[in-house]
Amino acid sequence: MLKPTTLAMILAGSRVNELNVLTSSRPKSAVPFGGLGRIIDFPLSNLLNSGIEQIALLSQYRSYSLINHIGTGAAWDMIGRYRKLSILPPSQGAMGGDWYRGPADAIHQNLDFIRFHEPEEILILSGDHVYSMDYQDMINYHTEKDADLTIAFTRVPRSDAHRFGLAEIEEKDNDTRGGRILDYWEKPLCPQSDWASMTILCFKPDVLYQALEENHKGESYHFGLDIIPSLLQKNLKIYGYKFYGYWGYTRTIDEYWRSSMDMLGSNPAIDLEKWMFRTNLDHRNIRDNEPALMGENAIVTNSLIYNGCKVGGTVRNSILFPGVHVKRGAVVENSILFYNNIVGKNCRLNKVVSDVNVVFKEKVTAGPLVCAAHTPVTVIGWNNTIPQSTEIGEGATIHPNRSGGVWPSYINSGEEFH
């Protein structure tokens, strides 16, 4: 068995404010997705399916749920002589470094780990995007071009382009795989391109080492803001690799909801079986749940219902994680219910995302009467018990752990209830 040549570093520790209560106690990469897994499972599955066997995961914000989910790495076959998944939290104190101050600083603080592995190429990934990709295709392109740095890009709607790092990619010899990067802009106000960075970077080691040492002297610690523009000024060989598959950004509640809905239908854009998706079924004892049970009055259409669920009411266009109970007379539509939600009799939920361990008492209503594309998502934080007959307007947010105290009978549309 040959020693692996690629070392993958996953940036998986940040919180995303736009996901609000879903990231109040976990990083975005650990947010549940798809009925069984977490967002971090997508890059981990891609690495497994790409044959990349040396992986480090850099965690920071409230890492417990992420570390607990990863476990030993066995779910992704990351145990063996040369197969390993290492978790690298920041260190503090006189003998350690500072808290990670940004993505580039996180990599910089672990240069000793990187050098120990003596990789031929270093793959840096974001841990919080939804997609299926063979990284070997990108690495082969990087090697073929003898590139100093190769960055993966995907096309986004021009109206959203200002939210991303964008590149002008040279078009030469009809090569649809990519080309030299001629210019790069980080979240520009007036986009001049619709090729958006996927935060997948493949470096020659010496190029990365020098760039990180030089950048460490500054006050900003980001690849897009600092390192990529700096390397372009040096006239190094920097290439853009074009990715044409599905890419779910899921930075906002609305994007998270839309990406989740892309798992439904007869020909879903996100097909976990075709993508050879892996997750840790030991986490939360998922594999030990009993089979899903459908009551005699249950109606289920265009939905994903996982083991441990009990459905006595109606579920349409929804995703139910293990352990969800929908009682008789309840209607759940266009919604995503995380682990161990209980929906009481005669409740009505529409376009709701509900975190773990939420109980909806009888006759609770949440969300709009009719779901439309522009309708905002109603979000319920974890460990809440919603009192009987409470009405929650569309786009409202219930913060976690509000089970005690006085609840109003009506929570206005768009309101945040603490």
C-alpha positions in Angstrom: 0.0 0.0 0.0 1.4 3.4 -1.0 1.5 6.3 1.4 -1.2 8.9 0.4 0.1 12.0 -1.5 -2.9 14.3 -0.7 -3.7 15.8 2.6 -7.2 17.3 3.0 -7.9 20.0 5.5 -11.6 20.7 6.2 -12.5 24.1 7.6 -15.5 23.0 9.7 -15.7 25.1 12.8 -17.5 28.4 12.0 -21.0 29.6 13.0 -23.2 31.2 10.4 -25.4 34.0 11.7 -27.9 33.8 8.9 -28.8 30.3 10.1 -29.9 31.8 13.4 -31.1 29.3 16.0 -29.9 26.3 14.0 -26.3 27.3 14.8 -26.9 28.7 18.3 -25.1 25.6 19.8 -23.4 24.0 16.8 -21.2 25.0 13.8 -22.9 25.1 10.4 -21.1 21.9 9.4 -22.9 20.0 12.1 -26.4 21.2 11.2 -28.6 18.1 10.4 -29.4 17.7 6.8 -31.4 15.2 4.6 -33.1 13.1 7.3 -30.1 11.2 8.5 -26.9 13.1 8.3 -25.1 16.4 8.8 -23.8 18.9 6.3 -20.2 17.8 7.1 -21.1 14.4 5.7 -21.0 15.7 2.1 -17.3 16.7 2.0 -16.4 13.6 4.1 -18.3 11.3 1.6 -16.6 13.1 -1.3 -13.2 12.5 0.2 -14.0 8.8 0.8 -15.3 8.4 -2.8 -12.3 10.2 -4.1 -9.8 7.9 -2.4 -8.3 10.6 -0.2 -7.3 9.0 3.1 -5.4 11.6 5.1 -7.9 14.1 6.5 -7.8 16.8 9.2 -10.9 18.6 10.4 -10.4 22.0 12.0 -13.1 22.8 14.5 -13.7 25.8 16.7 -17.2 27.0 17.5 -19.1 24.7 20.0 -17.4 21.6 18.6 -19.0 19.0 20.7 -21.8 18.0 18.4 -19.4 17.9 15.4 -16.8 15.8 17.3 -19.5 13.5 18.6 -20.8 13.0 15.1 -17.4 12.3 13.6 -16.5 9.7 16.3 -13.5 7.6 15.2 -14.1 8.3 11.5 -15.0 4.7 10.9 -18.3 5.7 9.2 -16.2 7.0 6.3 -13.6 4.2 6.5 -11.0 6.5 7.9 -9.3 3.9 10.0 -6.2 2.1 8.8 -2.5 2.2 8.3 -2.6 5.3 6.1 -6.3 6.2 6.6 -7.0 8.6 9.3 -9.3 11.5 10.2 -7.7 13.9 12.8 -9.6 16.6 14.6 -7.6 19.8 15.2 -9.2 22.3 17.6 -7.3 25.5 18.4 -5.1 25.7 21.4 -4.8 28.5 23.9 -2.4 29.4 26.7 1.3 30.1 27.0 2.4 26.9 25.3 -0.1 27.0 22.5 -1.4 29.3 19.7 -4.3 31.7 19.6 -7.9 31.0 18.9 -8.3 30.5 15.1 -8.7 34.1 13.7 -9.8 33.0 10.3 -9.5 30.2 7.8 -5.9 31.0 6.8 -4.8 31.4 10.4 -6.4 28.0 11.2 -4.3 26.4 8.5 -1.2 28.3 9.6 -1.5 27.2 13.2 -1.4 23.6 12.0 1.6 23.8 9.7 3.6 21.4 11.9 0.8 18.8 11.3 0.9 19.4 7.6 4.7 19.2 7.3 4.7 16.0 9.3 2.6 14.3 6.6 4.8 15.5 3.7 2.0 15.8 1.2 2.5 16.4 -2.5 -0.6 18.5 -2.6 -2.8 20.1 0.1 -6.6 20.2 -0.5 -8.4 22.8 1.6 -12.2 22.4 1.8 -15.1 24.2 3.4 -17.1 21.7 5.6 -20.5 23.3 5.1 -21.6 22.9 1.5 -23.9 20.3 -0.1 -22.5 18.7 -3.3 -21.0 15.6 -4.8 -17.6 15.9 -6.4 -14.7 13.6 -7.3 -11.7 15.6 -6.0 -9.3 13.4 -7.9 -10.5 15.0 -11.1 -9.6 18.4 -9.8 -6.2 17.2 -8.4 -5.4 15.6 -11.8 -6.2 18.9 -13.5 -4.0 20.7 -10.9 -1.1 18.2 -11.6 -1.5 18.4 -15.4 -1.2 22.1 -15.4 1.7 22.1 -12.9 -0.4 24.7 -11.0 0.8 26.4 -7.9 -2.9 26.8 -6.8 -6.1 25.4 -8.3 -9.5 26.7 -7.1 -12.9 25.1 -7.8 -15.6 27.4 -9.2 -19.2 26.9 -10.0 -21.7 29.2 -11.8 -24.2 31.1 -9.7 -27.1 33.4 -10.7 -25.7 36.9 -11.4 -28.1 38.3 -8.9 -26.4 36.4 -6.1 -22.8 36.7 -7.4 -21.9 39.6 -5.0 -22.1 37.1 -2.1 -19.1 35.1 -3.3 -15.5 35.2 -4.3 -15.5 35.5 -8.1 -13.0 34.9 -10.8 -12.4 35.7 -14.4 -11.2 32.4 -15.9 -9.3 32.3 -19.2 -11.0 30.4 -22.0 -8.5 28.7 -24.1 -8.5 25.8 -26.5 -12.2 25.1 -25.7 -11.1 23.5 -22.4 -14.3 23.2 -20.4 -12.5 22.0 -17.4 -11.1 25.4 -16.5 -8.3 27.8 -17.2 -5.8 30.3 -15.8 -7.4 32.8 -13.3 -7.0 36.3 -14.8 -8.6 38.2 -12.0 -10.3 37.6 -8.7 -12.7 39.6 -6.6 -13.9 38.8 -3.1 -17.7 39.6 -2.7 -17.6 42.6 -5.1 -20.5 45.1 -5.1 -20.6 45.0 -8.9 -19.9 41.5 -10.1 -18.0 41.0 -13.3 -18.3 37.3 -13.3 -20.7 34.5 -12.3 -18.0 31.9 -11.5 -18.1 31.6 -7.7 -15.5 30.0 -5.5 -16.6 26.8 -3.8 -13.9 27.2 -1.2 -12.0 24.2 -2.5 -8.3 25.0 -3.0 -5.5 22.7 -4.0 -2.0 24.0 -3.2 1.5 23.0 -3.9 2.9 22.7 -0.3 5.7 25.2 -0.7 3.4 27.8 -2.2 1.0 27.4 0.7 3.7 27.6 3.4 5.2 30.8 2.0 1.8 32.4 1.5 0.7 31.6 5.1 3.9 32.9 6.6 3.7 36.2 4.7 0.0 36.6 5.5 0.5 35.9 9.2 2.2 39.2 9.5 -0.9 41.0 8.6 -4.2 41.7 10.3 -6.6 39.6 8.1 -6.6 35.8 7.8 -8.7 34.9 4.8 -7.8 33.1 1.6 -10.3 35.1 -0.5 -9.6 38.5 0.9 -5.8 38.2 1.3 -4.0 35.1 0.0 -5.5 34.6 -3.5 -5.1 38.3 -4.5 -1.6 38.3 -3.2 -0.6 35.2 -5.1 -2.1 36.6 -8.3 0.1 39.6 -8.0 3.1 37.3 -8.0 2.2 35.9 -11.4 2.1 32.3 -10.1 0.3 29.6 -12.0 -3.2 29.8 -10.5 -6.0 27.9 -12.2 -9.7 27.8 -11.9 -11.4 24.3 -12.1 -15.0 24.5 -13.3 -17.6 22.3 -11.5 -20.9 21.8 -13.3 -22.8 19.7 -10.7 -25.3 20.6 -8.0 -23.9 22.9 -5.3 -26.0 23.9 -2.2 -24.6 26.9 -0.4 -27.1 26.7 2.5 -25.9 29.8 4.2 -29.3 31.2 5.0 -32.5 29.6 6.4 -34.2 30.0 3.0 -31.2 28.3 1.2 -31.1 25.5 3.7 -34.9 24.9 3.2 -34.6 25.0 -0.6 -31.6 22.6 -0.7 -33.6 20.3 1.6 -36.5 20.4 -0.7 -34.2 19.4 -3.6 -34.1 15.9 -2.1 -37.7 15.4 -2.9 -39.5 14.3 -6.1 -39.1 11.4 -8.5 -35.8 12.7 -9.9 -34.3 14.7 -7.0 -31.3 17.1 -7.6 -29.8 15.6 -4.4 -29.7 11.8 -4.6 -27.9 10.4 -1.6 -27.8 6.9 -3.1 -26.2 8.0 -6.4 -23.9 10.3 -4.5 -22.7 7.3 -2.3 -23.4 9.4 0.8 -22.1 8.2 4.2 -23.0 9.3 7.7 -22.5 8.0 11.2 -25.5 5.9 12.0 -24.2 5.3 15.5 -24.6 9.0 16.4 -27.9 9.5 18.2 -28.3 5.7 17.9 -29.9 6.1 14.5 -29.3 2.5 13.5 -31.1 1.3 16.6 -34.5 2.9 15.9 -37.4 0.7 15.0 -38.8 0.8 11.5 -41.1 3.8 10.6 -44.7 3.1 11.5 -47.6 4.4 9.4 -51.1 4.5 11.1 -54.3 3.5 9.4 -55.2 7.2 8.8 -51.7 8.3 7.7 -51.3 10.1 4.4 -47.7 10.5 3.2 -46.9 12.1 -0.2 -43.5 13.2 -1.7 -41.7 13.0 1.7 -38.7 11.3 3.3 -39.7 9.4 6.5 -36.9 7.7 8.4 -36.7 5.0 11.0 -38.1 5.6 14.4 -40.9 7.9 12.9 -44.6 7.3 13.7 -47.1 9.0 11.4 -50.8 9.0 12.2 -51.6 12.3 10.4 -50.7 13.8 7.0 -47.2 14.5 5.8 -46.6 16.2 2.4 -43.4 17.5 0.8 -41.5 17.1 4.0 -38.4 15.5 5.6 -38.8 13.7 9.0 -35.6 12.8 10.9 -35.6 9.6 13.0 -37.8 9.7 16.1 -40.4 12.2 14.8 -44.1 11.5 15.7 -46.9 13.1 13.8 -50.1 12.3 15.6 -53.6 11.8 14.2 -55.3 14.8 12.6 -52.0 16.7 12.3 -50.8 18.1 9.0 -47.1 18.7 8.2 -46.3 20.3 4.8 -43.2 21.6 3.2 -41.3 21.2 6.5 -38.1 19.7 8.0 -38.4 18.2 11.4 -35.2 17.2 13.2 -34.8 14.3 15.6 -37.5 13.5 18.1 -40.0 16.1 17.3 -43.6 15.4 18.4 -46.4 17.0 16.5 -49.6 16.7 18.5 -53.2 16.0 17.4 -54.7 18.5 14.9 -51.6 20.6 14.6 -50.8 22.3 11.3 -47.2 23.0 10.3 -46.3 24.6 6.9 -42.8 25.6 5.8 -41.3 25.0 9.2 -37.8 24.0 10.2 -37.8 22.6 13.7 -34.7 21.6 15.6 -34.3 18.6 17.8 -36.6 17.7 20.8 -39.5 20.0 20.0 -43.0 19.2 21.2 -46.0 20.8 19.5 -49.0 20.4 21.8 -52.5 19.9 20.3 -53.8 22.4 17.8 -50.6 24.4 17.4 -50.3 26.2 14.0 -47.0 27.4 12.6 -46.2 29.0 9.2 -48.4 30.2 6.4 -51.8 28.8 5.3 -50.4 28.5 1.7 -46.7 28.0 0.9 -45.2 30.1 -1.9 -41.6 30.5 -3.1 -41.3 33.9 -1.4 -42.9 32.8 1.9 -40.3 33.0 4.7 -39.5 29.9 6.7 -40.6 29.5 10.3 -37.8 28.3 12.5 -38.2 26.6 15.9 -35.1 26.2 18.1 -34.4 23.0 20.0 -35.7 21.8 23.3 -39.0 23.7 23.1 -42.5 22.7 24.1 -45.1 24.8 22.2 -48.3 25.1 24.3 -51.7 23.9 23.0 -53.4 26.2 20.4 -50.4 28.5 20.0 -50.3 30.3 16.7 -46.9 31.0 15.1 -46.8 33.3 12.1 -44.8 32.8 9.0 -41.1 33.6 9.2 -41.2 33.7 13.0 -38.2 32.4 15.0 -38.5 30.6 18.4 -35.2 30.6 20.3 -34.0 27.4 22.0 -35.0 26.2 25.4 -38.1 28.3 25.8 -40.1 25.4 27.3 -40.7 27.2 30.6 -42.2 30.6 31.3 -45.2 32.3 29.8 -46.0 31.8 26.1 -48.2 34.2 24.2 -51.2 32.7 22.3 -50.0 34.3 19.1 -46.4 35.0 17.8 -46.4 37.5 15.0 -45.0 36.8 11.5 -41.3 37.6 11.4 -41.1 38.0 15.2 -38.2 36.6 17.2 -39.4 35.0 20.5 -36.7 34.6 23.1 
